[in-house]
């Protein structure tokens, strides 16, 4: 049996491979250069062009692009009317922004547990935790797999709750044949470099609701409007504008928008490759009883942002931390997504404690994010699979 590198053996590859990486080509570079040579670096025509492109891609009526995914979540909560005294239900297996957006509005995040198979928020837990203070649900499409939108929407409609789909991972995914982004009351996107498409940074909120759309525009840009129909007084002239609410500077630059417009042209290509890699991983790892792969609901045609591999500690001589380090020794640099949000010191200072979501907490102890991105070569994929198989063969418990 081949000895793992962590035990003194030879690594499966000489160079490191990381869990995520952007892909940019010459068209992307030229798209940015074109903006740099234009008259507008911000607040220009590329913003409108990108928003129209996102609407065509998803089928949503309105899109408002912004500086990042966190800003998108904050704007969505503002548009939904989230305020002090309200509660916002979300999952703990997510980046902190999914809960922080409630805190930004003075509301209380409420953490609902996940399903043990898909790792997405459990609608039954959302129902159990709903109170007359629940103003919104922030449902995260973890790894790119769609949440159970029909069940969540049905519950939210019955209880006058706004469903905000945190779609930071989900661009390119379809739910029941319809692109995610046009189904929930609002859907947010993130365009960080490790996401499927990138603008370097950037975010967006998509909606079919005109009232939300108008509020999102105000939230993005200081609460300022040039629309005469929204002003309280008469215009002083062509320069005139009014601040009619408290907003923020959450604008995206035309430089980012130009890059994203180009990147979105490659989304079908990105999606196809990610699906190919996921299929190879699933086929290899499903044969190993020491591991568990993420299940997918039949309604979700998923473009996977992350690939989660779960270690079954009862069948392995090493735990997740040791497996993580052993893969790193093989030059397979993984990550973990995510630390349960309420584990953080800040949330503990607010009174949150371990034990709130036992299914999510158990998952955290057992999961690793493997490399997954468009630019992975076939040999890279084989190396990741080979390293995992090598470690399982060496460290598995004998029956």
Buried (B, 14 or more C-beta within 10 A) or exposed (E): EBEBBBEEBEBBBEEEBEBBBBBBEEEBEEBBEBBEEBEBEBEBEBBEBBBEBBBEBBBBEBBBBBBBBBBBBBBBBBBBEBEEEBBBBBBBBBBBBBBBBBBBBEBBBBBBBBBBEBBBBBBEBBBEBBEEEBBBBBBBBBBBBBBBBEBBBEBBEEBEBBBBBBBBBBBBBBBEEBBBBBBBBBBBBBBBBBBBBBBBBBBBBBBBBEEBBBBBBBBBBBBBBEEEEEBEEEEEEEEEBBEBBEBBEBBBBBBBBBBBBBBBBBBEEBBEBBBEBBEBBBEBBEEBEBBBBBEBBEBBBBBBBBBBBBBBBEBBEBEBEBBBEBBBBBBBBBBBBBBBBBBBEEBEEEEBEEEBBEBBBBBBEBBBBBBBBBEBEEEBBBBBBBBBBBBBEBBBEEE
